[in-house]
Amino acid sequence: MAKTRLESPRAFFIKAEIPLPPFLNNIAMTDTIDQQLITALMEDSRRSLKALAQLSGLSAPSVAERLRRLEERGVLTGYTVDIDAKAFGYQLQAIVRIRPLPGQLQEVERQIQAIGEFTECDKVTGDDCFIARLHVRSMEQLDTLLDRLNHYAETNTAIVKKTPVKRRLPPMG
């Protein structure tokens, strides 16, 4: 009995000429070489095309074309630099849960956006509306910045002792 190879859900819809459901249309279809390139760039976004070509077994122009297609499809959205905030004197990092007072949601969001020491912020479900990451030089600076929010929100702050999992990609497979 011959084994039949199952095709991907995306391939099934395309072959049957059925419009793709929105959830399949948004899935980034990548192969193992794309995933190798993405992983390599996550490790070092300054890698040259030549280095990426050696890593993937492709030519530099082929790598450039793959990267261009990944950018066009929105898989690669930018190339970044990681810095150590301590090099700029930011000795403390805090995670702040923020619960706006009634009617203050938009003002809290504006305040967070205006305070440069907030380096990340997510709008979340649950009791708190925002969970934010903040870098400060001292506890006094932390108090001063949180005082700016206290007119509009309740805050709950935790000082980061260590980051056992740095920002990383979810599994691509």
Secondary structure, 3 states (H helix, E strand, C coil): CCCCCCCCHHHHHHHCCCCCCHHHHCCCCCCHHHHHHHHHHHHCCCCCHHHHHHHHCCCHHHHHHHHHHHHHCCCCCCCCCCCCHHHHCCCEEEEEEEEECCCCHHHHHHHHHHCCCEEEEEECCCCCCEEEEEEECCHHHHHHHHHHHCCCEEEEEEECCCCCCCCCCCCCC
